[in-house]
């Protein structure tokens, strides 16, 4: 490349390809049950006493989405609910890749910045709704709406309780969360609900995260593995008293 002249500068610095970094992290979480373990541990860290996992086999409309590229994620999904609400610190921590703000708090064993990434074993577009917020994670920068400057972002955060017109205009986008564990988009949700749309064969063929499609039967197998390990897992939790599988 052409070198800069005198006071002219050019973009420079260390960079990381997000999908590549996540693939490296997934290599440390080869056990599929780790997805449930990490979500459970994070819920316990947040002080939740109730956790539920659900295989949602429903398919939803694709006409009123925030972006047409998200249509492929309106099918079956793994849902993870807990009865705690994200703090602003939690929202900051879960955006980190490869480290975690929780590492500074030794009494918290979960690591949003690392452990959360295990969800990419099953999905390319995880999302969560908690309190007033609805967030989408898009490591490929290919599905969520483009930034105002033109390029696509690796995620987007919405305040769903302060945008009634927006919620009405994107009813299909919000349909997967509506009524799930009492969630009513547009109204503050006193809990946290993760939605992990199962990676389809088509998505797996182009995914830079994990080239493996996930079926509902895959999730049922994951549930079976979790049941076998549950007595041991629950011994190390401080707050969670109830875990339900649907």
Buried (B, 14 or more C-beta within 10 A) or exposed (E): EEEEEEEEEEEEEEEEEBBEBBBEBBEEBEEBBBBBBBBBBBBBBBEBBBBBBBBBEEEBEBEEBBBEBBBBBBBBBBBBBBBBBBEEEBBEBBBBBEEBBBEEEEEBBBBBBBBBBBBBBBBBBBBBBBBBBBBBBBBBBBBBBEEEEEEBBBBBBBEBBEBEEBBEEBBBBBBBBEEBBEBBBBEEBEBBBBBBBBBBEEBBEEBBBBEEBBEBEBBEEBBEBBEEEBEEBBEEBEBBEEBEBE
